[in-house]
Structure formats: structure tokens, C-alpha cells
Amino acid sequence: MPDDILPERVATLAKAARVALPPDAAARIAGAVTPMLARFAAADIALPLEIEPSTFVAAQRKDAGR
């Protein structure tokens, strides 16, 4: 997984999220997150999300009436 963190991938994800990045920012971001993601991959850690964050409030309100 850490091998997938390339500046081009960071730039593409930022562009898709409509986040403007200076020209050298993608390389700095890739370099900054690679060690942390390498530790996650080595420990085989998974961070599952049970509920999409944007639907959390709707699910919370649904359960509040019980």
C-alpha cells in the first residue's frame, strides 16, 4: 500500500476533491503520509467505517426517537 502513495496520486485526489495544491505540495504530502501508511500496512490494521460520515446525523436522529 505505501508504494501507491505517489505525488501524482495525491494531486489527482486533491483535484477530484477540488482542493488547490501548489506545484510542490503533492510531493510533500506523499512523503509525509507514506511512513504512517507503511506502519498501518505492516501491522495489517484495518479501519472500517460502519456508517458513511455524511449519513451519521440521519442515522443518529433515527435512533434518537427510540
Contacts in CASP RR format, 6 or more apart in sequence:
PFRMAT RR
TARGET T0000
AUTHOR 0000-0000-0000
METHOD contacts of the structure
MODEL  1
MPDDILPERVATLAKAARVALPPDAAARIAGAVTPMLARFAAADIALPLE
IEPSTFVAAQRKDAGR
1 37 0 8 1.000
1 38 0 8 1.000
1 40 0 8 1.000
1 41 0 8 1.000
2 34 0 8 1.000
2 35 0 8 1.000
2 37 0 8 1.000
2 38 0 8 1.000
2 41 0 8 1.000
5 30 0 8 1.000
5 31 0 8 1.000
5 33 0 8 1.000
5 34 0 8 1.000
5 37 0 8 1.000
6 30 0 8 1.000
7 26 0 8 1.000
7 27 0 8 1.000
7 29 0 8 1.000
7 30 0 8 1.000
8 26 0 8 1.000
9 30 0 8 1.000
10 21 0 8 1.000
10 26 0 8 1.000
10 27 0 8 1.000
10 29 0 8 1.000
10 30 0 8 1.000
11 21 0 8 1.000
11 26 0 8 1.000
14 20 0 8 1.000
14 21 0 8 1.000
14 26 0 8 1.000
21 29 0 8 1.000
51 59 0 8 1.000
END
